[in-house]
């Protein structure tokens, strides 16, 4: 898979993980929705750095998070990168309980 294809898939995956429509992301990234759709499909050609920066900002992720591609890492690193995208405190607490249970820890105060 080319870097352009990886970037297209990453934009699409991150957008869906944040339950955003293309219209919502396009608005946050100050761009035309049809351009975003072409970028996500990989039919846009080369993406300008400034366009990519606006998309990353619109997705509310760091550049490090954005450029963490699953196929470049082992399963643990991929999972860790995915968990960093979760912003919901209740979801984070639930995941912590799962991790603690898997490690055999007891939850205090639960």
N, C-alpha and C positions, 0 to 999 in steps of 0.2 A: 504494500500500500504506500502510495506516495505521500509526502508531507502535506500536500494540498488536500488529498483525500482524508488524511488524519485530522487536519484542522476542520474540514467540513463536518466530519462525523463528531468531532469534539464539540463544536458549536451546537449541533443538533442535540447531542446527548445532554449537555449541560442545560440547554434551554428546557428540555423536557423534564430534567431532574428538578428544575425550579418551577415546574408547572406554568411555564410562560408560553404564550402563543408567539408566532412569528411577528404578529403585529405589535405585541407588547415589547418584544426585544428590539424591533426596528425603531420604535418610538424612543426607547431608552438610549439606543445607540445613535439616535439622530440620523437615520438612514431610511431609504425607501424599502418597503417590505418586499417588493419584487427582487431587489438586489440581494437582500438577506436570503430569500428563498433560493436564488441561483447559487449563492455561496454555499448554503447547506447541501444543495444537490451536487455541488462540485462542478457546476457548469458555468461558473463565473470567470474562470481563468485565474490569473494571478490576483491575489488580494493585496491591496496596499497595506502597509504597516499601520498607517493612520486609521484605516477602516477596521483592521483587526483590533487595534487598541480600543476603539469605540465599542466594538462588540464585547470584548473582554470586560470593559467597564460596565456595560449594560447588563452583563451576566453577573456582576458583582462578585467576581473571583479574582484572585491574584494571577499574575502571569505564570508563576510557578504552578499553581493549581491548574491553570488552563493547559499548560504544556506537559502535564503528567498524563502520558498515554499509557493505557493498560497493557498493551503488548510489549512495552519497553521494560516491564518490571515483573516481579513475581507476584503471586496472588495476594500476599500479605501487603505489599506496597500498594497494589491496586485498591485493595479494601481500605487501607489507611487514607489514600487520596480521596476515595469516595466519601468516607466519613467526614472529612473536612468540609464537604459541601453542605452538610446538614446544619441548619441554623435553628431549628425548632428545639427549645430547651426540653420539652417533654420527650421528644424522640431521642435526644442525647442521653437523658436519664434512663430511658428504656434500653438503649444500646449498652450503657454502662452496666446495667443489671445483667444483661446477657453475657457480657464479657466477664464480669465478676463470677457469675455462675459457672461459666466454662473453665475459669481458672480455679474454681473451688473456693472462692472467697464468700464470706457471709456478708450480707448487706446489713449495716447497722442503721437503725431507725426506719427500716422499711416495713 
